[in-house]
Amino acid sequence: MEIKYAKTHEWAAKEGDLYICGLSEYAQDKVGDVVFVELPEVGAEVEQGAPFGVIESVKAANDLYSPLSGEVAEVNSTLEDEPELVNSSPLKDGWICKIKCSDESFDSLMSADEYEAFLKEQED
Amino acid sequence: MLKTVLNSFHREAGARLVEYAGWEMPLFYSPGATEEHRIVRRSAGLFDVSHMGRFRIQGPGSEAFLDRMITSSVKALEPGESGYGILLKEDGGIIDDIFLYRTGNEDFTLVVNASNLNKDWDWLNHFAGEYDLALSDESSETSLFALQGPSVIPVLEKLTGLALDKEWARFAVMDLTLEDIPFMAGRTGYTGEDGVEIFVANNRALELWNVILKSFSEHCEISPCGLACRDSLRFEPGFPLYGHELNEEILPPEALLKWACDLKGDFIGKEAVQALLEKGLEKKLITLSLTEKGVPREGYEVLSVEGDVIGTVVSGLYAPTVDKYCANAFVPPAFTKPGTELQVSLRGRVKKAVVEKRPLYRPSYR
């Protein structure tokens, strides 16, 4: 399963005919303990790079930006009671939503290697 | 950015560092803020609070001076005791909240918020000239730790061989030694747990910090703790934080701090406090919790069930011990009764809330 990343630190990967998204390992570590996730609504039209949810950490509310353009098909409602999954399993159990979208939207994201280089650049 | 003596420890421990009142301070360490909060509630946590200001006031005029400057009774403090108080402007607005240690008959140490240090210093100096005393800023001479949690006194008893729990009253000060490192400690703190606050010479501070972590870990669970959990730990027992529940526009009774004002004594701002009490309060501090999912944050509007804006959130967070999303806000007295239904607007999304009975968490030593 190829995982791609947005500059805003969300990831996306193809799963069947949908794309599954979440917050990157790097970003979950940066925001610290996640205490609440405001999920997008199922059926909502989302646009790549536009806010579509909120991650509340111990200290602040951080916008979540949609890594893809399309329609929200499913959300991870487990996060309503266990937001800490975003910290403990950001790429698996802590997924945020599944989006129905075109492949072009996905192709424009960074590969894992590109994302790593991007993070390095950001740190400097 | 200013750095405490413990800065190298914080860095090596991999703490998330943030700027706070001009200081580079740890926000949380590897356990994360929520777990650090729980460790303090169940065992012990060690905080570097060396960024806080410390002023020394010495001389024959010091008691009378402090009694005028501080809302609580300084005369009532015996040498070896400490107490909470507030500095007010003449109009009753809060300049800072402070902790005063009386270390001798004519010798006091005033602990002030880092963010208010310069303002407090100027304010105190403005009046000090009328009294026979010496006022000095000793903030950079010692380091200050808070060691907090239910295991703190029992383990300190083992390490020192002293019957501390029996002989050490809340708010009393003791001179102690651990592995030949001398320090002064008050049985005080700001977490709602029993524990101590430690003043130690800078040249022994790192050594003492490491001795505490190592020797405590042989007897109980302990973690260094950052500012994030310090905030949630002070929030649950209802302790105010300057810049949130307190500022120059708020008078002590509005922030539920009438108890810290000795109205039989004389202090700057007393007339304003009395006038407000006679007139009646127009706003008062409440703690609320959301009954729908969401996190209330500072600046969010508080609404009545009818939808009228009645106040603003001054502190908001997830409170780990009570497992609720909570906020402090100032609202008119008609909305302060526990159980009163309210609403909070979370960036445009209106969520149901209810006024909580304070405190959310009763301090373990009370």
Interface residues (C-beta under 8 A of the other chain):
Chain A: G32 D33 V35 F36 E38 V54 E56 V58 K59 A60 A61 E80 E84 N87
Chain B: R16 L27 F28 G32 A33 T34 E35 A228 C229 S232 K293 G294 V295 R297 L317 Y318 Y325 R347
